[in-house]
Amino acid sequence: MTGYCPCITENNYENDQTGITGSGDPMQTRIKEYRNRLSLTQDDLAKKVGVRRETIVFLEQGKYNPSLKLAHDVATTLNATIDELFIFDDDRQDGPDGQDGPAAQVVLEE
């Protein structure tokens, strides 16, 4: 769906100018670096992944946490992995009670 910008509403950060929600701490990304390697403009990338240019701007600024699908689409378009593009702060993880602490682990059974 072109122009759709799904926001993660459970996060606390809100940009007063746009109403777009994101995490309280800006996330670091390498999207701009990878985009420049392929000589893509923000508009080019936005069209390839089916979002507005403003979404790419917010992603590059770390002001928007993308859905898993959007992160995957951006990574695929930029010939990268999600882990290469998005830098996660492993030092601060919320525990199951919402407080800082060890994150819950998910164990997959075969």
C-alpha positions, 0 to 999 in steps of 0.5 A: 500500500503506497504512502502507508506509514504504520507507527508503533503506538506502544512506544513513548516518543512522539514527534510534536510536529508530525504525530509519528511515534517511535522509541524514547531513545533515537535508534541508530541506522545505517540506511543512509550509508547503504542507500548512498552506496547504491546511489539511491535518493530517499524518494527512490528508496521510498518508492521501491519499498512502498512508503512516503519519502518522509518515512525514509527521512524518519527512519534515517534519523532514528525517529521511527521504528519500522514494522518487521516487514518494512525493515525487511523490505528496506534491507532487501532493497539495500542488499543488506540484513536488518542487523546491518542497517539497524543498530540496537542498544543491547545494554538497555532491555526491558524485562517482562515487568516493563522495568529495565532488566534482562529481557525475556527469552523465547525458546522455540521447540522443534 
